[in-house]
């Protein structure tokens, strides 16, 4: 039998009613990625470090890109403050595409709360990059770039990243349940999004007016600028940009919740 949707069902209500299950599934998602390995969650840090090192060699050593603003910031530090947040978003969305298919046994149970599965899967992935982010904070502290007065910007940027990740994860999970090709398409979109964000280059290097406008309008750009404000003292984005990204995040969250609830009855039949 397929789960029966309730017209009064809301994501917040479902998550609160099943908060114990949410915690347990989040823990399972976090530990399950590296279960049985020697390094455990250390693999997440190692994978991030390898990617960071590769990009640093290519863009800083070979191409000679330097950070002009804020002054005195090492390119490696600049790179990691943008790369780790993006990897968190990237992995949460890619993992969500196959979430329902990989958990078909749970999905096909009567009245199983699909919202809990989506949120726990995303949170489990985000926690892995959260460990890497703690390392980033430590590096910024050691190098003296932390700007405590702007810590609120960093917290706000992380909050917006979480909002977008959870909302888009719901859409990716529903889309992936019906059409596995969503994963391939999403991979291409995220790759374009990566280079359309000032992660491996400073925004000051973009001189073409139209291209700069596109990059500045990118929600990921705004979130990274907010996060970097507290980590390396970078200039925060304008209030209008933050408001627009916050509104977009709420819209993404609402769309993801609607998609899960709208297709709840059919998902068990296609996975």
N, C-alpha and C positions, 0 to 999 in steps of 0.2 A: 504493500500500500504506500501511496505517496503522502508526504506530510500535507496537512490542510492549513493553508494560510489564514491568518486572522486579520480582519480589517483594522483592528485596533493595535496591531503589532507595530512596535517601533524598535529601531536598533538599540537605542539607549535602554529601553525597557527590557529587551531580551538579554542584553549583556549584563544588566544588573541582576535579573532573576537567575541567570546562570553564571554568576561571577566565580563560583568555585570551579565549575567546569572550564571557564575561560582561563583561570590561573593554571589549571592542570594541563590543558592543551597547549598553552603558551610554553610551559616548562618542557613539554614533550617536543614541541617544535624546535625549541632552542637546543635541547640536548640531543635530539634525534639526528641532527645534521652531521654530527661527528661521533655518533655512538660506535663504540668498539674500536676507536682509533687510539693511538698512544698519546698524541698531543691534545686530543679533545678539542675544546673551543680555541686552543692555540692555533689550529689550522686557519681559523678566520683571520687572526692577526697576521699570520705568515703570508696568507694569500694577499691581504691588503698591502703588506709591506713590500712584497714582490712587485705588485702593480705600481705602487708608489715609486719604487726604485727605478723601474723601467721607464716610467713617464718622466722622472727627474733626469735620467741620463739623456733621453731623447730631446726634451725641450730645454733643459738648463745647460747641459754639457755640450750636446751636439749643436743645437740651434741657438744657444746662447741667450735665451730669454731671461730678462731680469725684471724685478719688481720695482717700479719707480714710486708707487704709492700703495700703502704707506711706506715711507722711507726707512731703510735699514732692515727690512724684513727679508729673510732668506727665502729663495724661491721654493726650496723644499718644504718649508713651513707653510708658505702660501698655498702650495699645491695640495698638501694634506688637509688643510682646512676646507677645501672645496671638494676634494675627491671623496673623502669618507662620507659626508652627507649624501653625495650623489649615489655612491655605491649602496647606501642604505635604501634609498628610493628604488634604485635599479633592481636589487635583489628581491625586495618585497613584491614588486610587480611581476617579475619573471617567475618567482615561485608561486604566485597566486594563480597563474594560468592553468597549471596542472593540479591545483589543490583539490578540487572536487573529484577528479578522476583518481588521484592517488589515495583518497579517503572515501572511496565508493561504499565501503562497508558501513561507515558512519552515516554518509549522506543518505543511504537507502533505508535507514531506520525511521520508523514513524515518529514524527514530531521532533526530529533532531534539529536543534537551532543552527541553521547554516551560518548565520551572522557570527556566532561564536567561533566557528571553524575559520572563517575568513579573517577575523580580527586576531585570533590566536596565531594563525600562520604568519601574518604580517608582523606581529609583535615579536614572535620568535626569531624571525630574520633580522628585524631591526635591533634586537638585543645583541646580536653578534657584532654588528657594526657599532653598537653602543660601546662595546669593549674597546674597539679601535678608537672611538672618539675620546674615551678617557685617556688613551695614550697621547692623542693629539693635544688635549688640554695640558697634560704633563709636559710635553715638548714645548708648548707655548709658554708655560710657566718657567721652564728652565732657560729658554732663550730670551725671556723678558719682554715678550710681546703682548701678554695678557693686559686687557683694559678693563679692570673691575667695574669701572663706572658705566661701561657699556654692556655689562653682563646680561641685562634685560633684553638687549637686542638678540643676543645669542639664544637665550631661552625662548624668545618669541619665534626665532627662525626655526628652532627645533620643533616647536609646537605646530607651526605651519607645515613643516615637512611631514610630521606625523599625521596631520589632518589629510593632506593630499595622498599620502601613502595608503592610509586605510580606505579612503574613498575610492581611489583608483584600483586598489586591490579587489574591491567588491566587483567592479566592472570587469576587471581582467579575469576573475574567477568565473563569473557567469559566462563571459565570452568564450573562455577556454573550454568550458564544459560542453558547449554546443559546436565549437569550431576550433580544433587544435591548432590550426594555422595562425590563430591569434598570437601565439607565442612567437612565431617567426616575425610577424608584422611588428609586434611590440618591441622585439629586439632591434629592428631597424630604426624605429621611432626613437628609442632610448639612445641609440648611438648618435643619431642626429642631434638629440637634445643635449648630449654630453658636450659636443663641440659647439653647440649654440649657447653654451654657458661659459663664463670666464673662470674655468677651472684650471686649464693648463696654460692660460695666457691672461695677462691683465686686461681689463676692459679698455684701458687707455691706449692699447695697441690697435684697437679697432677704429679706423679713421673714416671708413665709408659711412656716410650719414644713415642710409637706409639699413645697412647691415647692423649698425650700432643700435638703431631703434628696435630692430627685431630682437637682438640679444637682450636689451634692457627690458623689453616686454615679456621676456621669458620668465615664468614664475620661479624656475630654479635659480635664475640669476638673482632675483630679489631675496630668496631664502638664503642663498650663499652669502650675499652681501650682509644680511642681518647676522648670520653666524660669525662671519669674519670680523664684524664690528667689535665684538667682545673678545675675540681670540687674538687678533693682530692689530686692533685699533684702526681698521679700515672705515671709510666713510659709510654710514648706513644709508639705505635707500630712502626715498621720499615717502611721506605719509600716504600720498595718493597711491603709490605703487604697492605699499604694504596693505592698504585697505582693499585694493583690487585683488591681490593674491589671497588675502583672507576670505574675501567673498567667493573667489574661485574654489578655495579649499572647502568651504561649507557646501558649495554647489556640488563638488565632486563627492563629498561625503553623502549628501542627500541622494545623488544619482546612484552611488554604489548601493546604498541601503534599499532604494527603490528597486533596482535591478534584481537584487537577491530575493526580495519579497515578491516581486512580480513573477519571477520564473521558478519560485520555490517548488511548485508542484511538478514541474517538468524536468527539473535537473536530475532527480533520481532515476528517471527513465532513460537518460542519454549517457550517463556515466557507466 
